[in-house]
Amino acid sequence: MTNSTANLDIVMPEPRNVQELVNLVQTTITQIQDKFEQMSTSIMGKINDVGQKIDGLERNVSDVISKRNAELA
């Protein structure tokens, strides 16, 4: 099993004062939100692709059943 945080590429320098800490936290949150958005978009795209493949499969199965029923009639 791999460590899922290894792919985040988030650099966290050590803050020297409170303002740098605030900036670091804000930057980190923004980076995490960006990564989440990228992953969400990717997942939704894959779900849509699978849905389209299922729709195509359903159409093909329906066509096969219709042709088979016509042959038996």
Beta strands, then each sheet from edge to edge (+ up, - down):
end
